Amino acid sequence: MGIVDYLLAPRKDYRGMNTPSESSRLLLIIVIIGVSYWSWPLSEGILFVWLAIITFVSTPILFIGWIILSYAGQNRESRKLTPSWEKIKKSKK
Protein backbone atom coordinates (compact mmCIF):
# COMPACT_ATOMS: atom_id res chain seq x y z
CA MET A 1 0.00 0.00 0.00
CA GLY A 2 3.02 2.33 -0.37
CA ILE A 3 1.86 4.10 -3.54
CA VAL A 4 -1.71 4.45 -2.25
CA ASP A 5 -0.49 5.99 0.99
CA TYR A 6 1.83 8.30 -0.95
CA LEU A 7 -1.01 9.51 -3.18
CA LEU A 8 -3.75 9.84 -0.57
CA ALA A 9 -1.90 11.13 2.51
CA PRO A 10 -2.39 14.85 3.18
CA ARG A 11 0.74 16.99 3.01
CA LYS A 12 1.93 19.22 5.86
CA ASP A 13 3.42 22.55 4.82
CA TYR A 14 6.15 24.42 6.69
CA ARG A 15 3.59 25.88 9.13
CA GLY A 16 2.22 22.44 9.99
CA MET A 17 -1.08 22.90 8.14
CA ASN A 18 -2.50 20.10 6.02
CA THR A 19 -2.55 20.75 2.29
CA PRO A 20 -4.09 18.62 -0.49
CA SER A 21 -2.67 15.20 -1.26
CA GLU A 22 -0.71 14.24 -4.35
CA SER A 23 -3.81 12.57 -5.80
CA SER A 24 -5.73 15.85 -5.51
CA ARG A 25 -2.98 17.63 -7.40
CA LEU A 26 -2.97 14.93 -10.09
CA LEU A 27 -6.76 15.11 -10.35
CA LEU A 28 -6.54 18.85 -11.03
CA ILE A 29 -4.06 18.36 -13.87
CA ILE A 30 -5.94 15.41 -15.40
CA VAL A 31 -9.34 17.14 -15.27
CA ILE A 32 -8.06 20.42 -16.71
CA ILE A 33 -6.24 18.67 -19.57
CA GLY A 34 -9.16 16.31 -20.27
CA VAL A 35 -11.83 19.00 -20.22
CA SER A 36 -9.63 21.31 -22.31
CA TYR A 37 -9.20 18.67 -24.99
CA TRP A 38 -12.90 17.79 -24.93
CA SER A 39 -14.18 21.36 -25.00
CA TRP A 40 -12.06 22.77 -27.82
CA PRO A 41 -14.28 21.38 -30.64
CA LEU A 42 -17.39 22.54 -28.78
CA SER A 43 -16.11 26.10 -28.55
CA GLU A 44 -15.38 26.21 -32.30
CA GLY A 45 -12.05 27.88 -31.61
CA ILE A 46 -13.45 30.83 -29.65
CA LEU A 47 -11.01 31.31 -26.79
CA PHE A 48 -13.41 32.94 -24.32
CA VAL A 49 -16.02 30.24 -24.83
CA TRP A 50 -13.35 27.55 -24.46
CA LEU A 51 -12.15 29.00 -21.14
CA ALA A 52 -15.74 29.34 -19.91
CA ILE A 53 -16.52 25.70 -20.74
CA ILE A 54 -13.34 24.56 -18.98
CA THR A 55 -14.29 26.54 -15.88
CA PHE A 56 -17.93 25.49 -15.74
CA VAL A 57 -17.36 21.80 -16.47
CA SER A 58 -14.24 21.19 -14.40
CA THR A 59 -15.50 22.92 -11.25
CA PRO A 60 -18.15 20.30 -10.32
CA ILE A 61 -15.91 17.42 -11.43
CA LEU A 62 -13.09 18.67 -9.20
CA PHE A 63 -15.47 19.36 -6.31
CA ILE A 64 -16.85 15.81 -6.31
CA GLY A 65 -13.43 14.28 -6.92
CA TRP A 66 -11.80 16.20 -4.08
CA ILE A 67 -14.57 15.20 -1.67
CA ILE A 68 -14.06 11.54 -2.57
CA LEU A 69 -10.28 11.85 -2.24
CA SER A 70 -10.56 13.61 1.12
CA TYR A 71 -12.68 10.75 2.48
CA ALA A 72 -10.20 8.23 1.10
CA GLY A 73 -7.26 9.98 2.78
CA GLN A 74 -9.02 10.89 5.99
CA ASN A 75 -7.35 8.36 8.34
CA ARG A 76 -3.92 8.45 6.75
CA GLU A 77 -0.88 9.95 8.44
CA SER A 78 0.23 13.30 7.02
CA ARG A 79 3.49 13.50 5.11
CA LYS A 80 5.82 16.47 4.64
CA LEU A 81 5.15 18.61 1.60
CA THR A 82 8.87 18.96 0.96
CA PRO A 83 11.72 17.33 2.86
CA SER A 84 13.71 20.58 3.04
CA TRP A 85 11.29 22.54 5.25
CA GLU A 86 12.17 20.43 8.28
CA LYS A 87 15.85 21.36 7.84
CA ILE A 88 15.00 25.04 7.53
CA LYS A 89 12.78 24.89 10.59
CA LYS A 90 15.57 23.29 12.67
CA SER A 91 18.21 25.77 11.48
CA LYS A 92 16.11 28.78 12.60
CA LYS A 93 15.93 27.54 16.21
C-alpha positions in Angstrom: 0.0 0.0 0.0 3.0 2.3 -0.4 1.9 4.1 -3.5 -1.7 4.4 -2.3 -0.5 6.0 1.0 1.8 8.3 -0.9 -1.0 9.5 -3.2 -3.8 9.8 -0.6 -1.9 11.1 2.5 -2.4 14.9 3.2 0.7 17.0 3.0 1.9 19.2 5.9 3.4 22.5 4.8 6.2 24.4 6.7 3.6 25.9 9.1 2.2 22.4 10.0 -1.1 22.9 8.1 -2.5 20.1 6.0 -2.6 20.7 2.3 -4.1 18.6 -0.5 -2.7 15.2 -1.3 -0.7 14.2 -4.3 -3.8 12.6 -5.8 -5.7 15.8 -5.5 -3.0 17.6 -7.4 -3.0 14.9 -10.1 -6.8 15.1 -10.3 -6.5 18.8 -11.0 -4.1 18.4 -13.9 -5.9 15.4 -15.4 -9.3 17.1 -15.3 -8.1 20.4 -16.7 -6.2 18.7 -19.6 -9.2 16.3 -20.3 -11.8 19.0 -20.2 -9.6 21.3 -22.3 -9.2 18.7 -25.0 -12.9 17.8 -24.9 -14.2 21.4 -25.0 -12.1 22.8 -27.8 -14.3 21.4 -30.6 -17.4 22.5 -28.8 -16.1 26.1 -28.6 -15.4 26.2 -32.3 -12.1 27.9 -31.6 -13.5 30.8 -29.6 -11.0 31.3 -26.8 -13.4 32.9 -24.3 -16.0 30.2 -24.8 -13.4 27.5 -24.5 -12.2 29.0 -21.1 -15.7 29.3 -19.9 -16.5 25.7 -20.7 -13.3 24.6 -19.0 -14.3 26.5 -15.9 -17.9 25.5 -15.7 -17.4 21.8 -16.5 -14.2 21.2 -14.4 -15.5 22.9 -11.2 -18.1 20.3 -10.3 -15.9 17.4 -11.4 -13.1 18.7 -9.2 -15.5 19.4 -6.3 -16.8 15.8 -6.3 -13.4 14.3 -6.9 -11.8 16.2 -4.1 -14.6 15.2 -1.7 -14.1 11.5 -2.6 -10.3 11.8 -2.2 -10.6 13.6 1.1 -12.7 10.8 2.5 -10.2 8.2 1.1 -7.3 10.0 2.8 -9.0 10.9 6.0 -7.4 8.4 8.3 -3.9 8.5 6.8 -0.9 10.0 8.4 0.2 13.3 7.0 3.5 13.5 5.1 5.8 16.5 4.6 5.2 18.6 1.6 8.9 19.0 1.0 11.7 17.3 2.9 13.7 20.6 3.0 11.3 22.5 5.2 12.2 20.4 8.3 15.9 21.4 7.8 15.0 25.0 7.5 12.8 24.9 10.6 15.6 23.3 12.7 18.2 25.8 11.5 16.1 28.8 12.6 15.9 27.5 16.2 
